Amino acid sequence: MTSLHARTRQDEVFRLMVEAAPQAMLMVDHTGLIAYVNARSETLFGYPRGFLLGKSVDILLPENVRDNHPNMRAAFMKSPGTRAMGAGRDLYGQHSDGTNIPLEVGLNPVTTDNGVYVIVSIIDISERKRQQAELQDQTARIRAIVETAVDSVIVIDDAGIIETANPATEKLLGYRIDELQGQNIHMLMPEPYRGQHDGYLQNYRETGERKIIGIGRVVVAQRKDGSTFPIELAVSEMTIAGERKYTGIIRDITERQKAEEKLQHQVEETEQALQRVRETQDQLMQSERLATLGGLVAGIAHEVNTPLGIGVSAASYLQEQVHDVKHGLDTDNLRKSDLERFLKACDESADILLTNIRRAADLIQSFKKVAVDQTSDKRRTINLGEYLNELLHSLRPRLKKTPHRVYIKSTEAVYIETIPGSLSQVIINLIMNSLVHAFGETDRGVIEIALSKKNSEAYLTFRDNGKGIPEGDLGKIFEPFFTTRIDQGGSGLGLHIVYNLVNQILCGKIAVESNPGAGTVFYITLPAKLPGENMDASAPEQLQKVQIDV
């Protein structure tokens, strides 16, 4: 009784285990009738258990294989054994709704008191099939991409042996794919790369140090005909079925290198052209300086000639008076009135001589300072108002030929550390630009140069009351060779030189405002330096207003 109870309990445990199994399980007798169905079988095939019991197992098969299944079952029963069903073939079951289900089926015969039964274990592999289909689709897409790629793609093993390549490789290297397969990849490399490559692979296998893995390495490849060409090589590593593989993507960069070399040549030519432009610009600026200096020399020479001529006349007159007095003494005819008249002539002649010699000396001194600055790039600290006063004094011979007036206006002494020669060139060019372009022949123009300072900057405002600049020309006045007086010999370099001097040499900024009929204003900002201990403590702080009426 106890033994029967134990057996009954074991049977119940076995039944519960089969019911809880994740795969469908059937028990079929030797005639193919279903003797047992677990819960998973009901879910998989969509039939209730009561319906399946006693039915032929063929009801669970697709209609196209039902007719042949009894023969296959009879053959199995002649030599029953545990095995997988349908080895090498895709097996399908049929759901109650008529859809086919991909299956994996295992057969296990058991012998009972009632004869031989077959335990059929069934696994639904629909998800596996779906994943396989997706993988196959992805593989097909990847293969299509590789097969149609314009770059060569080569796969090698970790010993460097070529396993496969794409069609682009044949076109690029001249080998058929079957000629490459089984060969060492170094056959595609010229020396010294060929001798080094196996060492790189061996070193990587032993140490893990990567010398061939990377993107964008530029090396040289060798075709079947022995010709070499530059390539860009990208190498990636992958593991397939536990084996290390390398994929190399090869791109011919011959044309790219030619284009880069051409571009580099063009860049070098452009740089050389720019250097020539800079040298020409420097020469033009130097020529402009010398031309200005030449004009000053001519003007000063003419201006100095007048006081020197007057001095010579005074000296000649004095010499005549001395001759007359000496003659009177020699003949004892010198009277008191003659002596008094002689002394008066001496006094007047001396006064005339001193006045005109001082005038000539002042002109020469002003010219000397400006001339030295015109030919020097030396930086020094200047009183801006006094320096511009000296500059205008040197320009007086040129300005006196016009009806125009030039003012320097400042409310305080403005000291700046600058390059006076470049600054004088800026002011001279601006003045000459106004004289040539701003005023008509009958105008009596006014030019005002206002000075001020704030913190570490000095401000110079150059203003004329001339005809102004047309709006269409305002944005082009600093461009080289732009002039509205080309028919009158204008070079178009004056304001271009001003712009370069202010921005590049004097480290400042320049801007312009103008309206037709309302004159033109140039705003110049320069770095300034307040008076230090070496400055003249008595520098004037009162209003400076220097007027030259010419």
C-alpha positions in Angstrom: 0.0 0.0 0.0 2.8 2.4 0.9 4.7 1.5 -2.3 1.5 2.2 -4.4 1.1 5.6 -2.7 4.7 6.6 -3.3 4.4 5.7 -7.0 1.2 7.6 -7.4 2.9 10.6 -5.8 5.9 10.3 -8.2 3.5 10.1 -11.2 1.9 13.3 -10.0 5.2 15.1 -9.6 6.2 13.9 -13.1 2.9 15.2 -14.5 3.3 18.6 -12.9 6.8 18.9 -14.3 5.6 18.1 -17.8 2.8 20.6 -17.4 5.2 23.3 -16.3 7.7 22.7 -19.1 8.3 25.7 -21.3 8.1 23.6 -24.5 5.1 21.8 -25.9 5.1 18.1 -25.1 3.0 15.3 -26.6 2.8 11.5 -26.1 2.0 9.6 -29.3 1.4 5.9 -29.6 2.8 3.7 -32.4 -0.3 4.5 -34.6 0.2 8.3 -34.3 -2.7 8.9 -31.9 -2.2 11.6 -29.3 -2.3 10.1 -25.8 -1.1 13.1 -23.8 -0.9 16.9 -24.2 0.6 19.5 -21.9 -0.5 23.1 -21.3 2.1 24.6 -23.6 0.9 22.4 -26.5 -2.6 23.9 -26.1 -1.1 27.4 -26.3 1.2 26.7 -29.2 -1.3 25.0 -31.5 -4.5 26.7 -30.4 -6.5 23.5 -29.7 -8.0 22.5 -26.3 -6.5 19.5 -24.7 -9.8 17.5 -24.9 -10.0 18.0 -28.6 -6.5 16.7 -29.3 -6.6 13.6 -27.1 -7.2 10.6 -29.3 -6.6 12.6 -32.5 -3.9 11.8 -35.0 -0.8 13.8 -34.6 -1.0 14.6 -38.3 -3.6 17.3 -37.4 -0.7 19.4 -36.1 1.2 19.2 -39.4 0.9 21.5 -42.5 -1.3 19.9 -45.1 1.5 19.5 -47.6 3.4 17.0 -45.4 0.4 15.1 -43.8 0.2 12.5 -46.6 3.8 11.4 -46.2 4.0 11.5 -42.4 2.6 8.0 -41.8 5.4 6.5 -43.8 8.0 8.5 -41.9 6.4 7.5 -38.6 6.4 3.8 -39.6 10.0 4.0 -40.6 10.9 5.6 -37.2 8.9 3.0 -35.2 10.9 0.2 -37.0 14.1 1.5 -35.4 13.0 3.9 -32.6 15.7 6.0 -30.9 16.1 9.4 -29.3 16.9 12.0 -32.0 16.0 15.4 -33.4 13.4 15.3 -36.1 14.0 16.6 -39.6 17.7 17.1 -39.3 18.9 19.5 -42.0 15.3 20.5 -42.8 13.0 23.4 -41.7 10.1 21.9 -39.7 6.7 23.5 -39.4 3.6 22.8 -37.4 0.1 24.2 -38.1 -1.9 26.3 -35.7 -5.6 25.8 -35.5 -6.1 29.0 -37.5 -4.1 27.5 -40.4 -0.9 29.5 -39.9 2.4 27.6 -40.0 4.8 27.7 -37.0 8.5 27.0 -37.4 9.5 24.3 -34.9 12.3 22.4 -33.5 11.2 18.8 -32.6 12.8 16.1 -30.5 11.7 12.4 -30.4 12.2 10.2 -27.5 10.6 6.6 -27.6 9.6 5.0 -24.3 8.4 1.4 -23.7 5.4 0.9 -21.4 3.2 -2.1 -20.5 0.9 -0.8 -23.2 3.5 -0.7 -25.9 5.9 1.9 -27.3 5.1 5.5 -27.1 7.0 8.5 -28.4 7.5 11.6 -26.3 7.6 14.6 -28.6 9.2 17.8 -27.3 8.4 20.9 -29.5 10.0 24.3 -29.3 8.6 27.3 -31.1 11.5 28.9 -33.0 9.5 31.8 -34.5 11.5 34.4 -32.7 14.8 32.7 -33.6 13.7 32.6 -37.3 12.7 36.3 -37.1 16.1 37.2 -35.7 17.9 35.0 -38.3 15.9 36.7 -41.1 16.8 40.1 -39.7 20.5 39.1 -39.5 20.4 37.7 -43.0 18.8 40.9 -44.2 21.4 43.1 -42.5 24.1 40.8 -43.8 22.7 41.1 -47.3 22.6 44.9 -47.0 26.2 45.1 -45.7 27.3 42.8 -48.4 25.6 45.0 -51.0 27.3 48.0 -49.6 30.7 46.4 -49.5 30.2 44.9 -53.0 29.2 48.3 -54.5 31.7 50.4 -52.5 34.1 52.5 -54.5 36.8 51.9 -51.9 38.7 48.6 -51.7 37.7 46.4 -48.7 39.9 43.5 -47.7 39.5 41.1 -44.8 42.5 39.3 -43.3 43.0 36.9 -40.4 45.4 37.6 -37.5 48.3 36.1 -39.5 47.8 38.5 -42.3 46.3 36.1 -44.7 43.6 37.5 -47.1 40.2 35.8 -46.7 38.1 37.9 -49.0 37.8 41.2 -50.8 35.3 43.3 -52.7 35.1 43.9 -56.5 36.6 47.4 -56.0 39.8 45.7 -54.9 40.1 44.0 -58.3 39.8 47.3 -60.1 42.2 49.2 -57.7 45.0 46.6 -57.4 44.7 44.6 -60.6 44.3 41.2 -58.9 41.3 38.9 -59.2 39.8 38.1 -55.8 40.7 34.4 -56.1 44.3 35.5 -56.7 44.3 37.3 -53.4 42.6 34.8 -51.2 45.1 32.8 -49.2 47.9 35.2 -49.8 49.7 37.4 -47.3 48.5 41.0 -47.3 52.0 42.2 -47.5 52.0 41.3 -51.2 50.1 44.5 -51.8 52.9 46.6 -50.2 56.2 47.8 -51.5 59.4 47.8 -49.5 60.0 48.9 -46.7 56.3 48.4 -45.7 56.3 44.8 -46.9 59.1 43.7 -44.5 57.6 45.7 -41.6 54.0 44.5 -41.8 54.4 41.0 -40.5 56.4 42.4 -37.6 53.6 44.8 -36.7 51.1 41.9 -36.6 53.4 39.7 -34.6 54.1 42.5 -32.1 50.4 43.2 -31.8 49.6 39.5 -31.1 52.3 39.4 -28.4 52.0 42.9 -26.8 48.7 44.4 -27.9 50.5 47.5 -29.2 48.6 48.8 -32.1 50.6 50.2 -35.0 48.4 49.2 -37.9 45.0 49.9 -36.3 43.6 53.3 -37.0 41.8 55.7 -39.4 43.3 57.9 -42.0 46.8 56.6 -42.2 48.6 57.5 -45.5 50.8 54.7 -46.8 51.8 53.3 -50.2 50.2 50.3 -52.0 51.5 48.2 -54.9 49.5 47.0 -57.8 49.8 43.7 -59.6 51.9 45.4 -62.3 54.4 46.7 -59.7 53.3 50.3 -59.8 52.8 52.1 -56.5 50.4 54.8 -55.5 49.4 56.6 -52.2 46.5 55.3 -50.3 44.5 56.3 -47.2 44.1 53.2 -45.0 41.6 52.6 -42.3 41.9 49.3 -40.3 39.4 47.9 -37.9 39.5 44.8 -35.7 36.6 42.3 -35.2 36.1 38.9 -33.7 34.1 36.2 -35.7 33.4 32.9 -34.0 36.2 33.6 -31.6 38.7 34.3 -34.3 40.4 37.8 -34.7 39.9 39.4 -38.1 41.0 42.7 -39.6 39.1 44.8 -42.2 41.1 47.2 -44.2 39.4 50.0 -46.2 41.7 51.3 -48.9 41.2 54.6 -50.8 43.4 55.8 -53.7 44.4 59.4 -52.9 46.5 60.1 -55.9 44.2 62.8 -57.2 43.8 64.3 -53.8 47.5 64.6 -53.3 47.9 66.2 -56.7 45.1 68.7 -55.7 46.7 69.3 -52.4 50.1 69.9 -54.0 48.5 72.2 -56.5 46.7 74.1 -53.7 49.9 74.3 -51.7 51.7 75.7 -54.8 48.9 78.2 -55.2 49.1 79.2 -51.6 52.9 79.7 -51.9 52.3 81.8 -55.0 49.6 83.8 -53.2 51.9 84.4 -50.2 54.7 85.5 -52.6 52.3 87.9 -54.4 51.1 89.3 -51.0 54.7 89.8 -50.0 55.3 91.7 -53.3 52.2 93.7 -52.6 53.5 94.6 -49.2 56.9 95.5 -50.6 55.3 97.6 -53.3 53.1 99.3 -50.7 56.1 100.1 -48.5 57.9 101.5 -51.6 54.8 103.6 -52.5 54.6 104.9 -48.9 58.3 105.8 -48.9 57.9 107.5 -52.3 54.9 109.5 -50.9 57.1 110.5 -48.0 59.9 111.6 -50.2 57.5 113.4 -52.6 56.1 115.3 -49.6 59.7 116.0 -48.4 60.6 117.2 -51.9 57.6 119.6 -51.8 58.7 120.9 -48.5 62.2 121.5 -49.7 61.0 123.4 -52.7 58.6 125.5 -50.5 61.2 126.2 -47.8 63.8 127.1 -50.4 61.5 129.7 -51.9 60.4 131.0 -48.5 63.9 131.3 -47.1 65.1 133.1 -50.3 62.9 136.1 -49.4 64.4 137.0 -45.9 67.9 136.1 -47.2 67.5 138.4 -50.1 66.3 141.2 -47.8 69.3 140.5 -45.6 71.7 140.7 -48.5 70.1 144.0 -49.6 70.5 145.4 -46.1 74.1 144.2 -45.8 74.9 145.8 -49.3 73.3 149.1 -48.2 75.3 149.0 -44.9 78.4 148.3 -46.9 77.8 151.4 -49.1 77.3 153.6 -46.0 80.6 152.3 -44.5 82.3 153.2 -47.7 80.9 156.7 -47.6 81.9 157.3 -44.0 85.4 156.0 -44.7 85.7 158.3 -47.7 84.7 161.3 -45.5 87.3 160.4 -42.9 90.0 160.1 -45.5 89.2 163.5 -47.0 88.5 165.2 -43.7 84.9 166.0 -45.0 83.0 163.9 -42.4 80.5 166.0 -40.6 78.5 165.3 -37.5 75.3 165.0 -39.4 76.9 162.4 -41.7 78.0 160.3 -38.7 74.5 160.5 -37.2 72.9 159.4 -40.5 75.5 156.6 -40.7 74.7 155.4 -37.2 71.0 155.4 -37.9 71.5 153.4 -41.1 73.6 150.9 -39.2 70.8 150.5 -36.6 68.1 150.0 -39.2 70.2 147.7 -41.3 71.2 145.6 -38.3 67.5 145.4 -37.3 66.6 144.3 -40.8 69.4 141.7 -40.9 68.5 140.2 -37.5 64.8 140.0 -38.3 65.2 138.3 -41.6 68.0 136.0 -40.5 65.8 134.9 -37.5 62.9 134.4 -39.9 65.1 132.2 -42.2 66.5 130.4 -39.2 63.0 129.6 -37.9 61.9 128.3 -41.3 65.0 126.1 -41.6 64.6 124.8 -38.0 60.9 123.9 -38.6 61.9 122.2 -41.8 64.7 120.4 -40.1 62.5 118.8 -37.5 59.8 117.8 -40.0 62.4 116.5 -42.5 64.1 114.4 -39.8 60.7 112.9 -38.8 59.8 112.3 -42.4 62.8 110.0 -42.9 62.8 108.3 -39.5 60.6 105.6 -37.9 61.9 106.3 -34.4 59.3 106.5 -31.7 59.4 109.4 -29.3 57.1 111.4 -27.0 55.9 114.7 -28.4 53.6 117.5 -27.4 51.0 117.0 -30.1 49.9 120.6 -30.4 53.4 122.0 -30.5 54.4 119.4 -33.1 51.5 120.1 -35.4 52.3 123.8 -35.0 55.8 123.2 -36.3 54.4 121.0 -39.1 52.1 123.8 -40.2 54.9 126.3 -40.1 56.9 124.1 -42.5 53.8 123.9 -44.8 53.4 127.7 -44.8 55.0 128.2 -48.2 52.5 125.8 -49.7 49.5 127.1 -47.8 50.2 130.8 -48.5 49.4 130.2 -52.1 45.7 129.3 -51.2 42.9 131.4 -49.7 42.3 128.8 -47.0 43.0 128.8 -43.3 44.2 126.0 -41.0 43.6 126.0 -37.2 44.9 123.8 -34.4 42.5 123.7 -31.5 43.2 122.1 -28.1 42.0 122.7 -24.6 45.1 121.0 -23.0 48.6 119.8 -23.7 48.3 116.4 -25.3 51.4 114.2 -25.0 51.7 111.0 -27.0 54.4 108.5 -27.6 54.3 107.9 -31.3 56.3 107.9 -34.6 56.3 111.6 -35.6 57.3 111.0 -39.2 54.3 108.8 -39.8 52.0 111.2 -37.9 53.2 114.1 -40.0 52.6 112.1 -43.2 49.0 111.5 -42.0 48.4 115.2 -41.3 50.1 116.4 -44.6 48.1 113.9 -46.6 44.8 115.0 -45.0 45.5 118.7 -45.5 46.5 118.1 -49.2 43.4 115.9 -49.7 41.2 118.8 -48.5 43.1 121.4 -50.6 42.7 119.3 -53.7 39.2 117.8 -53.3 37.2 119.8 -50.7 37.4 123.4 -52.0 36.7 125.0 -55.3 38.9 127.7 -56.9 36.9 130.6 -55.4 36.2 129.1 -51.9 37.8 130.4 -48.8 38.0 127.1 -46.9 38.6 126.4 -43.2 40.4 123.3 -41.9 40.3 122.7 -38.1 42.4 120.1 -36.3 41.0 119.6 -32.8 43.0 117.7 -30.1 41.9 116.1 -26.9 42.8 113.2 -24.6 41.0 110.8 -22.3 42.6 108.1 -20.2 45.1 106.3 -22.4 43.9 107.6 -25.7 44.4 110.8 -27.7 41.8 112.0 -30.2 42.5 114.0 -33.3 39.6 115.4 -35.2 40.3 116.7 -38.7 37.5 118.8 -40.1 37.0 120.8 -43.3 34.0 122.9 -44.5 34.4 121.8 -48.1 32.0 120.2 -50.6 31.9 116.8 -48.8 32.2 113.3 -50.2 29.4 111.6 -52.3 27.7 108.8 -50.4 28.7 106.3 -53.1 32.4 107.1 -52.7 32.5 107.3 -48.9 33.1 103.6 -48.5 35.9 103.5 -51.0 38.1 106.5 -50.1 40.6 104.3 -48.2 41.0 101.8 -51.0 44.3 102.0 -53.0 44.2 103.8 -56.3 40.7 105.2 -55.7 40.6 108.8 -56.9 38.1 111.2 -58.5 41.0 113.3 -60.0 42.8 110.7 -62.1 42.6 113.0 -65.1 44.5 115.6 -63.0 47.3 113.3 -61.9 45.7 111.9 -58.7 47.4 108.7 -57.6 44.6 107.5 -55.3 47.1 106.5 -52.6 47.0 109.5 -50.2 44.1 108.3 -48.0 45.1 104.7 -48.4 48.5 105.6 -47.0 46.7 107.5 -44.2 44.6 104.5 -43.3 47.6 102.1 -43.3 49.8 104.5 -41.3 47.1 105.1 -38.6 46.1 101.4 -38.3 49.4 99.6 -38.8 52.2 102.0 -37.9 50.6 104.3 -35.3 48.4 101.4 -33.8 45.4 103.7 -34.0 42.0 103.8 -35.6 40.5 106.2 -38.2 36.9 106.8 -39.3 35.2 109.3 -41.6 31.9 111.1 -41.8 30.8 113.3 -44.7 27.7 114.7 -46.3 27.6 116.5 -49.6 27.8 120.2 -49.1 28.5 119.9 -45.3 32.2 119.1 -45.3 34.2 116.1 -44.1 35.4 114.9 -40.7 38.1 112.4 -40.0 38.2 110.9 -36.5 41.6 109.6 -35.5 42.2 107.7 -32.2 45.9 107.2 -31.1 47.5 105.6 -28.1 48.6 108.4 -25.7 51.0 108.7 -22.8 50.6 111.3 -20.1 53.6 113.5 -19.3 56.3 111.7 -17.2 59.1 113.0 -15.0 61.2 113.8 -18.1 58.4 116.0 -19.5 58.5 119.7 -19.5 56.6 120.7 -16.3 55.8 124.0 -17.7 53.9 122.6 -20.7 51.0 125.0 -21.4 47.6 123.9 -20.1 45.7 126.9 -21.4 43.8 127.0 -24.6 46.0 126.7 -27.6 44.8 128.2 -30.9 47.3 128.6 -33.6 46.0 130.3 -36.8 47.8 130.5 -40.0 46.3 133.1 -42.4 47.8 132.6 -45.8 
